[in-house]
Amino acid sequence: MATQQGRHFLHIPGPSPIPDRILRAIAMPIIDHRSAEFATLGKQVLEGCKTIFKTSQPVVIYPASGTGAWEAAIVNTLSPGDTVLMAETGHFATLWRQIAARFGITVDFIPGDWRRGADPAAIEARLVEDKAHTIKAVMVVHNETSTGSTSRIAEIRKAIDAAGHPALFMVDTISSLASVDYRHDEWQVDVTVSGSQKGLMLPPGLSFNAVSEKAMAASRANTLPRSYWDWQEMVKINAGGFFPYTPATNLLYGLKEAIAMLHEEGLPAVFARHQRLASATRAAVKAWGLEVLCENPAEQSPVLTAVMMPPSHDADRYRKVALEKYNISLGSGLGKVAGKVFRIGHLGECNELMLLGALSGVEMGLAAAGVPHRSGGVMAAMSDLSESGRPAGNIAAVA
Ligand SMILES: *Cc1c(COP(=O)(O)O)cnc(C)c1O
């Protein structure tokens, strides 16, 4: 590949680009993780995380990718032979299901077509049928990163309550936290799973479990073995600002900076910016004459847009052409939509002009790869952005 000039356009839906401020915060000398100086940092990030998850309950931080926090949620709450209810929203829901199955959990998997979020009515119906309360947990992916569909978590909470069912509620927010409105306490989620490299704008390597009192009680009674992931030990030692094993100290410097940046912009403004960029992206896709994978407008993701390729055109060949010619990385199709979709990430450190640059790369890439489309997508996105109006700063001032 020829050398590329200028900045690489990283528009995969995570890892997302890392702001220079965060890179600088991470590039500091490591400190003693048993020192008083560390305890101050530990307390700051453990408390700061609560403001992002919107909880007053403990948030556990692991030096692990998101997959580790998926496993932690399972091994801390469930026992072999338990049944859980999940919804097939896409590839990530399918992976979480596989992990549960490996631990001897029976998964009732509500089938889906990968073009929408989890259906609250279907969840309610399953829970109503379960008179004996054999279902121990409802587990849902908030933003299904493989398809660009979000699930309506507040409505699923209402569905669980309407069924009068005592199941734990566990939500994967790995790609939605700090990009899409999320409320751990208000929505009475028992375990919120998240990760560092998407909306939090950090490198990969940290993941999270926000834990309700009900989930903490379940972790005192369940029988799946665990050691590294154990909440009890973690929470006890976190009280002093420390961790039971060596934490990812420099990523915690970055986390502190990320939390500060999110509050400087204001979470409502962060969420509005993601909505605005997603809307402009969909306007471009429509103008190209292509189709967005998520069919339900109410569930189209603010984080990424998955675009369907015209039949008989390979998405991965197209992505390769765009990368080689225009230095832009787009997300691949995963699982059963591999080769059939490409994904445009518009999360984290992204603004109007960065998005328009990326959409220009997508559009020129379509032409270069000979993919049938109409031109004018970038113009449509510009027009959508000027209609949807004010820059983020003004929205924060109004909110
Ligand atoms: C990225 C992602 C994961 C996997 O996280 P890793 O950090 O790759 O282990 C799981 N769920 C969702 C929704 C994701 O977007």
Ligand as a Chemical Component Dictionary entry (heavy atoms), coordinates in Angstrom:
data_LIG
# 
_chem_comp.id                   LIG 
_chem_comp.type                 NON-POLYMER 
_chem_comp.pdbx_formal_charge   0 
_chem_comp.three_letter_code    LIG 
# 
loop_
_chem_comp_atom.comp_id 
_chem_comp_atom.atom_id 
_chem_comp_atom.alt_atom_id 
_chem_comp_atom.type_symbol 
_chem_comp_atom.charge 
_chem_comp_atom.model_Cartn_x 
_chem_comp_atom.model_Cartn_y 
_chem_comp_atom.model_Cartn_z 
_chem_comp_atom.pdbx_ordinal 
LIG C1 C1 C 0 -17.434 -3.947 21.076 1  
LIG C2 C2 C 0 -18.576 -4.653 21.669 2  
LIG C3 C3 C 0 -18.429 -5.812 22.442 3  
LIG C4 C4 C 0 -17.104 -6.515 22.617 4  
LIG O1 O1 O 0 -16.227 -5.788 23.364 5  
LIG P1 P1 P 0 -14.654 -6.128 23.359 6  
LIG O2 O2 O 0 -14.072 -4.918 24.010 7  
LIG O3 O3 O 0 -14.286 -6.305 21.915 8  
LIG O4 O4 O 0 -14.448 -7.365 24.136 9  
LIG C5 C5 C 0 -19.553 -6.353 23.025 10 
LIG N1 N1 N 0 -20.772 -5.809 22.869 11 
LIG C6 C6 C 0 -20.953 -4.714 22.104 12 
LIG C7 C7 C 0 -22.327 -4.161 21.951 13 
LIG C8 C8 C 0 -19.877 -4.116 21.483 14 
LIG O5 O5 O 0 -20.066 -3.030 20.715 15 
# 
loop_
_chem_comp_bond.comp_id 
_chem_comp_bond.atom_id_1 
_chem_comp_bond.atom_id_2 
_chem_comp_bond.value_order 
_chem_comp_bond.pdbx_ordinal 
LIG C1 C2 SING 1  
LIG C2 C3 SING 2  
LIG C2 C8 DOUB 3  
LIG C3 C4 SING 4  
LIG C3 C5 DOUB 5  
LIG C4 O1 SING 6  
LIG O1 P1 SING 7  
LIG P1 O2 DOUB 8  
LIG P1 O3 SING 9  
LIG P1 O4 SING 10 
LIG C5 N1 SING 11 
LIG N1 C6 DOUB 12 
LIG C6 C7 SING 13 
LIG C6 C8 SING 14 
LIG C8 O5 SING 15 
# 
